[in-house]
Amino acid sequence: MTKSRYRTFASALAVGASLFATQGWAQSDITIAMQLEPPHLDPTSAAAQAIDSVVYANVFQGLTRFMGDGSIVPSLAASWDISEDGKTYTFKLHDGVTFHDGTTMDAEDVKFSLDRARAEDSANAQKALFAGIETVEAVDPLTVRITLKEPNGNFLFNLAWGDAVIVAPESIENIKTSPVGTGPYTFAEWVQGDRVVLQRNPDYWGEQPALEKATFKFISDPTAAFAAVMAEDVDVFTGFPAPENLPQFEADPRFQVLVGSTEGETILSTNNKQPPFDDVRVRKAMAHAIDRQAIIDGAMFGYGTPIGTHFAPHHPAYVDLTGNSAYDPEQAKALLAEAGFPDGFETTLHLPPPSYARRGGEIIAAQLAEVGIKAEIINVEWAQWLETVFKGKDYGLTIVSHTEPMDIGIYARPDYYFQYDNPEFQKLMETLNATTDEAKRTELLQQAQRIIAEDYVNGYLFQLAALSVAKAGVQGLWVNAPTAATDLAAISWSE
């Protein structure tokens, strides 16, 4: 299909006038610091949350999207109809949407993006989200019909993930380093190891955001993070990595501290196929060897909520199962002896860069050593973690926070990196996906939580808190993090 390419002189004049009118009234640029640098900038082909933290809803958009309160709202889809049997979704797209290269975004691009995500050779980290799609049809330029194999009560939710954003076929070759989307900001520059710069999109199809420019600065060291904020070198630090410093910022009128919740279940991920972790007694022993509160206090300075399963405590369907794995070193030793390891064993503990992992890993390694498990700490960068642990499954233990929203369904994927294969659980997830009644869904979700808790698939540690520090004049920041995102369109400076 031939696409129109245009950029009118009139629109350029209008934008110029708008910028002139706002100059002098309020600051129009912002510098936002993050601890982790994205490995690349394509949210449809990697599991790194840092990618979405930069590009979600800013550069790339999907048919639906998450808001800061966790709600799902239309994005590129203006509206939709659902068939009576719940299997056919007909989306009406917004008219006049263009990609940043000037090409028109239409139904063919939606079809391309979803077919690419669910293709046999797809590199999409959440490919399973799209497995239930039977067909995607471009009915006309502004109409897309998606037919599912079975009804899926989570479908609109799934389409809001960063993994489901709409991309242009023409931009795929360079998407990882020069992303082209439909959002309110265009990619301007990436100085690797330092920053990514986004510019306001003058041809954006929606309402123009307040900020003209946003610089994402990457500062991995917690001490350097504290220094950068205190010196006012950055305007915002999302996911602030040194929670011990928050009281100092709270006492300083130059700053505001935002403490919210995330979807991040922080877990001691366990390779369920690798001996001795293929024995549930060993996994249960590790669960009882861990003192969650000591980890929260020591690594996160009290910020975090203990969990006993892979589910967010703020969700209405949450079941408190922390009692299943209460701290009990003696029981841990007895279970290890019963499993044939009276003297313990040796394994590896891969730790990615976030403070919760590096700091928490030291504490966990010491706790495991108390019951005879000697965990060799291996510090890895994100790219290495994605290659070795996530893709290669070459690890014993690792610590990671799963920030994807309501993602308990990953336990139904035997090829997922912790390699848990339970047909009963897989069947339960199939039933859940086909269920739309909320009461029944809650019942199924609670059953799912109990299964993985009683199988001790992973060591369930705590729900990661959303900790941000910002200058006092910044407004519109998300307090909670229903997904990994920094929604620039919601942010402005007070005048």
Secondary structure, 3 states (H helix, E strand, C coil): CCCCCCCCHHHHHHHHHHHHHHCCCCCCEEEEEECCCCCCCCCCCCCCHHHHHHHECCCECCCEEECCCCCEEECCEEEEEECCCCCEEEEEECCCCECCCCCECCHHHHHHHHHHHHCCCCCCCCHHHHCCEEEEEEEECCEEEEEECCCCCCHHHHCCCHHHCCCCHHHHHHCCCCCCCCCCEEEEEEECCCEEEEEECCCCCCCCCCCCEEEEEECCCHHHHHHHHHCCCCCEECCCCCHHHHHHHHCCCCEEEEEEEEEEEEEEEECCCCCCCCCHHHHHHHHHHCCHHHHHHHHHCCCCEECCCCCCCCCCCCCCCHHHHCCCHHHHHHHHHHCCCCCCEEEEEEECCCHHHHHHHHHHHHHHHHCCEEEEEEECCHHHHHHHHHHCCCCCEEEEEECCCCCHHHHHCCCCCCCCCCHHHHHHHHHHHCCCCHHHHHHHHHHHHHHHHHCCCCEEEEEEEEEEEEECCEECCCCCECCCCCCHHHCEECC
